[in-house]
Amino acid sequence: MAKPEQIQWMERVFGVSFGTDTPDEDEDRPPLSAPSRPLLPIWVAAKEALDSDIDKLQRALREDGDEGLLQIAEYGLHKVTNGQSVKLMAALREADSAKTDKAVTAAYDAVQSFRNFLASSPGVDVIEDNPLDVNVPVRAKLGAALDQLARAMQG
């Protein structure tokens, strides 16, 4: 398990929070438990499946030659997610290794945070509704993985 100073360093360097703040007491969260199987591979598989779609879009954007589209091609999904993916992966890794209530709760909160991000991200809108009609189902693929992760942490 990471030491508090290591967590603080990672939060500062990566610009993310690993759920070390106390959650709101009013927050509705189902009962959680350490999952029977590792969480991180679920997310990695979904990201890899989406990466091939993102790659197709990036190639099409570069071929189009539009300056604005070239910038989107260069930054890809990583820029669009504003560090949300890094935060989620770190929380999942911690839950997989620590298997504590605190780590599982932080991972669940990171899943919900990413779900909220997907629902409201204009960047994801641009990727999914791209002008080149390349099918990039960000919300469908990542949303399914988020659902699977949440279920795994609910026992």
C-alpha positions in Angstrom: 0.0 0.0 0.0 1.3 3.5 -0.9 2.5 5.7 2.0 0.7 9.0 2.5 3.7 11.0 1.2 3.8 8.8 -1.9 0.1 9.4 -2.5 0.6 13.2 -2.0 3.5 13.2 -4.5 1.4 11.3 -7.1 -1.5 13.6 -6.6 0.8 16.7 -7.0 2.7 15.3 -10.0 -0.3 13.9 -11.9 -2.7 16.6 -10.9 -5.3 14.1 -9.6 -6.9 13.0 -6.3 -6.9 9.4 -5.2 -9.9 9.7 -3.1 -8.1 10.5 0.2 -10.6 13.2 1.0 -13.6 12.2 3.1 -16.7 11.6 0.9 -19.9 13.5 1.6 -22.0 11.7 4.2 -25.1 12.1 2.0 -23.5 10.3 -0.9 -25.3 7.2 -1.9 -22.9 4.4 -2.3 -23.9 0.7 -2.3 -22.2 -1.7 0.0 -18.8 -2.5 -1.4 -16.3 -5.3 -1.0 -12.9 -6.3 -2.4 -13.6 -8.0 -5.8 -12.8 -11.6 -6.4 -10.9 -10.8 -9.6 -8.5 -7.9 -10.5 -10.2 -4.7 -11.6 -7.4 -3.1 -13.7 -7.5 -5.7 -16.5 -11.2 -4.8 -17.1 -10.4 -1.2 -17.7 -7.2 -1.9 -19.7 -9.1 -4.3 -22.0 -11.8 -1.6 -22.7 -9.2 1.1 -23.3 -7.3 -1.2 -25.7 -10.5 -1.9 -27.6 -11.2 1.8 -27.9 -7.6 2.6 -28.8 -8.1 0.9 -32.2 -11.1 3.1 -32.9 -9.2 6.2 -31.8 -6.3 5.2 -34.0 -8.6 5.0 -37.0 -10.0 8.4 -36.2 -6.5 9.9 -35.8 -5.4 8.5 -39.1 -8.5 9.9 -40.8 -8.0 13.3 -39.2 -4.4 13.5 -40.3 -5.4 12.5 -43.9 -8.0 15.3 -43.9 -5.3 17.9 -43.3 -7.5 20.5 -41.4 -5.4 22.3 -38.8 -8.0 22.0 -36.1 -8.5 18.3 -36.8 -4.7 17.8 -36.8 -4.6 19.0 -33.2 -7.3 16.6 -32.1 -5.4 13.8 -33.9 -2.2 14.7 -32.0 -3.8 14.7 -28.5 -6.3 11.9 -28.8 -8.4 10.6 -25.9 -5.7 11.3 -23.3 -6.1 15.0 -23.7 -9.8 14.8 -23.8 -10.1 12.8 -20.5 -8.1 15.5 -18.6 -6.3 13.0 -16.4 -9.5 11.1 -15.5 -8.1 7.9 -16.9 -4.9 8.2 -14.9 -6.8 8.8 -11.7 -9.1 5.8 -12.4 -6.2 3.5 -13.3 -4.3 4.4 -10.2 -7.3 3.8 -8.0 -8.0 0.4 -9.6 -4.4 -0.6 -9.2 -4.5 0.4 -5.5 -7.8 -1.5 -5.0 -6.3 -4.6 -6.7 -3.1 -4.5 -4.5 -4.5 -3.3 -1.1 -7.9 -4.9 -1.1 -9.0 -2.7 1.7 -12.4 -1.1 2.2 -10.8 2.4 1.7 -9.0 1.4 -1.5 -12.2 -0.2 -3.0 -14.2 2.8 -2.0 -11.7 5.1 -3.7 -11.8 3.0 -6.8 -15.6 3.0 -6.8 -15.6 6.8 -6.5 -13.1 7.0 -9.3 -15.4 4.9 -11.5 -18.4 7.1 -10.7 -16.3 10.3 -11.4 -15.2 8.9 -14.8 -18.9 8.0 -15.5 -19.9 11.6 -14.7 -17.1 12.9 -16.9 -18.2 10.7 -19.8 -21.8 11.9 -19.5 -20.9 15.6 -19.7 -17.7 15.8 -21.7 -17.8 18.0 -24.9 -14.5 16.4 -25.9 -16.1 13.0 -26.0 -19.0 14.5 -28.0 -16.5 15.7 -30.6 -14.8 12.3 -30.8 -18.1 10.4 -31.1 -19.7 12.9 -33.5 -16.5 13.5 -35.5 -16.9 15.2 -39.0 -15.3 12.2 -40.7 -18.0 9.7 -39.6 -15.5 7.4 -38.1 -17.3 5.2 -35.5 -15.7 5.8 -32.1 -18.1 4.6 -29.4 -16.3 6.1 -26.4 -19.3 6.1 -24.1 -20.5 2.6 -25.1 -17.1 0.9 -24.7 -15.9 2.7 -21.6 -19.4 2.9 -20.0 -19.7 -0.9 -20.3 -16.3 -1.3 -18.5 -17.4 1.2 -15.8 -20.6 -0.8 -15.3 -18.5 -4.0 -15.0 -16.1 -2.4 -12.5 -18.9 -1.1 -10.4 -20.6 -4.5 -10.3 -17.3 -6.2 -9.4 -16.9 -3.9 -6.4 -20.5 -4.5 -5.2 -19.8 -8.2 -4.5 
